[in-house]
Amino acid sequence: MNPHLPKPSVISAYGALTTAAMVWGGSVVAQKVALGPFSPVETSVFRGLGALLILIPLWLWKEGGGQFSKNDWGTFFVLGLGVLGNHLLVLFGLQFIGAGSAGVIIGASPAITAFLSSLILKDISLRLIWPGCVISFIGVVVITGQSGIEGTGSNPLLGGILVFLALVSWALYTIGCRKIMDRFSPLTVTWTTLMMSLVFEIPLLSMNHKVLGAGIESVPALGWVALVYVMVFATALGQQAWLYGVDGVGPSRAGIFGNLVPVSALFFSFLILGEPVGGREIGGVGLILLGVWLVNQRAQQMRT
């Protein structure tokens, strides 16, 4: 990205972040559906390859290509580990927990990002935000620490832990992207880091696959629809929209939009998968959102 180009406006950044959060809520459900015919690694690899078929031509058309130094590729490589961890850990986690519950846990992402940002970037005092982080974590425990509801997951504790670790991976990715987006566009960062994640994932197909053994005829129409949704909306659109918003308002302000993910995920999981929404989920949402609100309030007070 040309550093002389203006940053995205606040309004456009907020619009992009809202879009990303709502799309990701639906993506949790789509990934759950895709995990019927596809393995977790297949789902992640196919979503990455499909998204690159969209993102690279779009990048060439909008930016006319570009040149990267060895240091740039090294940075993209490291950031790709964050993408890899987020994609695979969510998919493996969804094998053990319901989509709605996973979406609720994802709502803790702003607090996790703020916590890690305070440790790594020291942009806000940990003393100010730890109460909110603890409350959000308790909300996660409420969702994962009890037996799963009938039909929503075989091991919600294991699934919840994997989804939680996916959020840590994404928070590190978001923080790591902050500096490099002074020089490159969100579109550039999206496709390069996604491509780097595939360097690790493709070899894993030999150990974790379904379709590669059973054949594509084993995939029902709904499985293909879910995979296309994850490719186009969650990966190609959602990840770029998120980085666009982060570029406009910064990671700490962007993180608050993660509040919309659990609402969207619960709605779609109930509507599409028929997963029940009970007091446990609602209580977890309330605690997570309260914790995120506290983190945001302390951050606002520090900025003023």
Residue pairs with C-beta under 8 A, 6 or more apart in sequence:
1 181
1 182
1 183
1 184
1 185
1 188
3 182
3 183
7 247
7 248
8 16
8 244
8 245
8 247
8 248
9 248
10 248
10 249
12 244
12 248
13 244
13 245
13 246
13 247
13 248
13 249
13 254
14 245
14 248
14 249
14 257
16 241
16 242
16 244
16 245
16 248
17 241
17 242
17 245
17 246
17 249
17 254
17 257
18 257
18 260
19 237
19 238
19 241
20 237
20 238
20 239
20 241
20 242
20 245
20 257
21 257
21 258
21 259
21 260
21 261
21 264
22 260
22 261
22 264
23 233
23 234
23 237
23 238
23 241
24 106
24 234
24 238
24 261
24 264
24 265
25 103
25 260
25 261
25 262
25 263
25 264
25 265
25 266
25 267
25 268
26 229
26 233
26 234
26 264
26 265
26 268
27 229
27 230
27 233
27 234
27 238
28 90
28 94
28 99
28 102
28 103
28 106
28 261
28 265
28 268
28 269
29 99
29 103
29 265
29 268
29 269
29 272
29 273
30 226
30 227
30 229
30 230
30 234
31 43
31 90
31 91
31 94
31 99
31 226
31 230
31 234
32 94
32 98
32 99
32 102
32 269
32 273
33 222
33 223
33 225
33 226
33 272
33 273
34 43
34 223
34 226
34 227
34 230
35 43
35 91
35 94
35 95
36 220
36 223
37 210
37 211
37 218
37 219
37 220
37 223
38 46
38 210
38 211
38 219
38 223
38 227
39 208
39 209
39 210
39 211
40 88
40 91
40 92
40 94
40 95
40 208
41 88
41 91
41 201
41 204
41 205
41 207
41 208
41 209
42 205
42 208
42 209
42 210
42 211
42 212
43 91
43 227
43 230
44 87
44 88
44 91
44 201
45 198
45 201
45 202
45 205
46 227
46 231
47 87
47 227
47 230
47 231
47 234
47 235
48 87
48 194
48 195
48 197
48 198
48 201
48 235
49 198
50 227
50 228
50 231
50 232
50 235
50 236
51 191
51 194
51 231
51 232
51 235
51 236
51 239
52 191
52 194
52 195
52 198
54 231
54 232
54 236
55 187
55 190
55 191
55 194
55 236
55 240
56 191
58 187
59 65
59 187
59 188
59 191
62 187
63 185
63 187
63 188
66 184
66 188
68 76
68 192
72 180
72 184
73 192
75 176
75 180
76 189
76 192
76 193
76 195
76 196
77 196
77 199
78 176
79 173
79 176
79 177
79 180
79 189
79 193
79 196
80 192
80 193
80 194
80 195
80 196
80 197
80 199
80 200
81 169
81 196
81 197
81 200
82 169
82 170
82 172
82 173
82 176
82 193
83 173
83 193
83 194
83 196
83 197
83 239
84 169
84 197
84 200
84 201
85 165
85 166
85 168
85 169
85 170
86 166
86 167
86 169
86 170
86 173
87 166
87 197
87 201
88 166
88 201
89 162
89 163
89 165
89 166
89 169
90 102
90 162
90 163
90 166
92 162
93 102
93 158
93 159
93 160
93 161
93 162
93 163
93 166
94 102
94 159
94 163
95 154
95 159
96 153
96 154
96 155
96 156
96 158
96 159
96 162
97 144
97 148
97 152
97 153
97 155
97 156
97 158
97 159
97 160
97 163
98 148
98 149
98 151
98 152
98 153
98 156
98 269
98 273
98 275
99 265
99 268
99 269
99 273
99 275
100 152
100 265
100 266
100 269
100 270
100 273
100 275
100 277
100 281
101 143
101 144
101 148
101 152
101 153
101 156
101 159
101 160
101 281
101 284
102 159
102 160
102 163
102 265
103 261
103 262
103 264
103 265
103 266
103 269
104 139
104 143
104 262
104 265
104 266
104 281
104 284
104 285
104 288
105 140
105 143
105 144
105 160
105 163
105 164
105 167
105 262
105 284
105 288
106 163
106 167
106 258
106 261
106 262
106 265
107 139
107 258
107 259
107 261
107 262
107 285
107 288
107 289
107 292
108 136
108 137
108 139
108 140
108 164
108 167
108 258
108 288
108 291
108 292
109 167
109 170
109 171
109 255
109 258
109 261
110 255
110 256
110 257
110 258
110 259
110 292
110 295
110 296
111 129
111 132
111 133
111 136
111 137
111 288
111 291
111 292
111 295
112 133
112 136
112 167
112 168
112 171
113 170
113 171
113 174
113 175
113 251
113 252
113 255
113 258
114 124
114 129
114 132
114 133
114 252
114 255
114 295
114 299
115 126
115 129
115 130
115 133
116 168
116 171
116 172
116 175
117 123
117 124
117 171
117 175
117 251
117 252
118 124
118 125
118 126
118 129
119 126
120 175
121 175
121 178
123 252
124 252
124 298
124 299
124 302
125 302
128 298
128 299
128 301
128 302
129 294
129 295
129 298
129 299
131 291
131 294
132 290
132 291
132 292
132 293
132 294
132 295
132 296
132 297
132 298
133 291
133 295
134 291
135 287
135 288
135 290
135 291
135 294
136 287
136 288
136 290
136 291
136 292
136 295
137 291
138 287
138 291
139 283
139 284
139 285
139 286
139 287
139 288
139 289
139 290
139 291
140 160
140 164
140 284
140 288
142 280
142 283
142 284
142 287
143 156
143 160
143 280
143 281
143 284
144 156
144 157
144 159
144 160
144 161
144 164
145 157
145 160
146 156
146 280
147 156
148 154
148 155
148 156
149 275
149 276
149 278
149 280
150 276
151 274
151 275
151 276
152 275
152 276
153 159
173 193
174 242
174 246
174 251
174 254
174 255
175 251
177 189
177 193
177 243
177 246
178 246
178 250
178 251
180 189
181 189
181 243
181 246
181 247
184 192
185 247
186 240
186 242
186 243
186 244
186 246
186 247
187 240
189 243
190 236
190 239
190 240
190 243
194 235
194 239
205 212
210 218
211 218
211 219
242 254
245 254
245 257
246 254
252 299
255 292
256 292
256 296
258 292
259 289
259 292
262 285
262 288
262 289
263 285
266 277
266 281
266 285
269 275
269 277
270 276
270 277
